[in-house]
Amino acid sequence: MAKSGGSDEKRSNAPTLGNPKARWRYEILEHLECGISLVGPEVKSLRDGRGSIEEAYARFRGNELWLVGMRIDEYRSSGYSQHDPVRSRKLLAHRDELAGLKTEVERRGLTLVPLRVYWSARGIVKVEIALVKGRKVHDKRDVDRAKTAKREMDRAMKRR
């Protein structure tokens, strides 16, 4: 039996959480899409766009990957089943992907940072995490200079 088209529209309009400062603070080396283990009121709260990943990071505990510091506000209408807004949440990925990331983090001293939380086409919450290396102050200045130069070149091309 076919699903109604209304639910797909609702999913596509669901808000996403982003971490725009991560692309400026870190040099992104690799991306990975993970699922996330949530409880019911957390999903409802994310549908309302009530959360933040700006101070979050991912950490290995044993062979499992956990998202630490992500804030999902309490859902107002959840009744008695409230959740801790800043609890650690398990990230779901394939074992071989996690093993590769774990060796990179341990060997090279890199960090795992979430870039965005979004809804897949099937209506499942996904987290895009990145393997990153911190930038120094002079590296950030170089990035700013390059962006400014590119912006000015684009403006000059549009004027012609």
N, C-alpha and C positions, 0 to 999 in steps of 0.2 A: 504494500500500500504506500502511495506517495505521501510525503510530508507536505504540509501547507507551506506556501511561500512566505507567510507572515513571520514565522520564526527565524528564517534566514535574515530577513531585514533587521530584526531586533538584534541579532548577533553582530551584524556588521556595524551597527550603530553603538555597540558597547564601547565605553571609553577605555583607553589604554593608559598605562602609567609609564612614564619615560624618565630617563636619567640623562638629561642633556649635558650636564657638566662632566660626565664620565668621558666623553669623547675629547674634551679639552684637557682634563687632568691626566689621562692615560693614553698610551699608545696601544691600540688594539691589535692583537696578534692573531686571534682565532675566535670564532663564534660557535656557540652551541645552543640548540633549542631544547629545552627541558619542560617536562610537565611539573606540576607542583601539587603537593598534597595539602588540601584545604578542608575545612569543615564548612557546613552549610551556611551559617551566617557570614562567613568570610567571603564566600562566593557572591552572596547577595550584596554585600558591601562593595566588592570590586565592581559589580555591575553598575553601582551608583557612582563609581569613580572615586571612592573614598579610601585612598591609600597613598603610600609614598615609598619609593625605592632609592631615594637619593643618598641615604647613609647605609645602604645594605651592601653586603658582600657575601660570597659563598665560601664555605669551609668544609673540608673533609673531616668526618668523624668515622674512623675505621675505613671501610670501603664505600661509605654513603656520603652523598653531597647534601649539605644543608644550607639554606638561605638564612642568614642572620641579619637582624636589624631592619627587616622590611616591616613597615607599619601598615596594618589594615584596621581602620577604625571599626568600632563596634557597630553592628547593625541595629538600628533603633527599634525595629519591630520584632526582634528575635525572641522576646519573652525571657524565660529563665535561662536559656542556653547561651550565655555570653562567652566570648573567647578572649584570650590575652592578645592585645593589639600588636605586641612586638615579639611574639614567640618565634622560635626557630621553626622553619618549615622545610620539610624534606623535598628535595628536587629529584625528579624521576627521569633517568636516562639509561641507555644501554650500558651494560657492564664494561664492554671494551672501550667505549667513549670515556667513561669515568676513569678507567685505568690509565689511559693516555693523558688525560688532564692531570691526574694525580702525580704522575711522574714529572710532568712539566713544572707543576707547582713546587714539588719537593726539590727537584734538581736545579732549576733555574731561579727559584725564589720569586715566581710571578704571583699575581693575584687574580681571583675570579670575581668579577663585578657584574651585576645585572644591568642590562642596557634598557630593557623594556619588558613590561608585562602586558600581554594582549590576549585576545580571544581567537582561537583557531576557527576555521570554517565550520567545524563540527560543534562549536560552542564549548570548547575545552580551554581552560586557562593555561597559557604557555608563558614561559620565562625565557628570554634570550639573554644568556650570560656570555661574557667574553673573557678570554685569557688576556690580561693586560700587564703592561710594564709602566711604572710611574714615570712621569715626565719631570724633568728638572725645570727651574724657572726659565733658563735660557731657551729650552726646547719649546716651552709655551709661547715665548716671545716670537720664535721663528714661525710657529704655526699661525700666530696672529698676523705676522707680516705677510705670509703667503696668502692667507685669506683676504687680507686687504688688497694686495696686489691683484689677485684674481677678480675681486669685485670691481676694482677700478678698470681693469681691462675689459670686463663684460660691459660696463657702463660706456666705455669709449666705443666699443663695437656697436652698441645700440644707437648711439648718436649719429653714426655714419649713415 
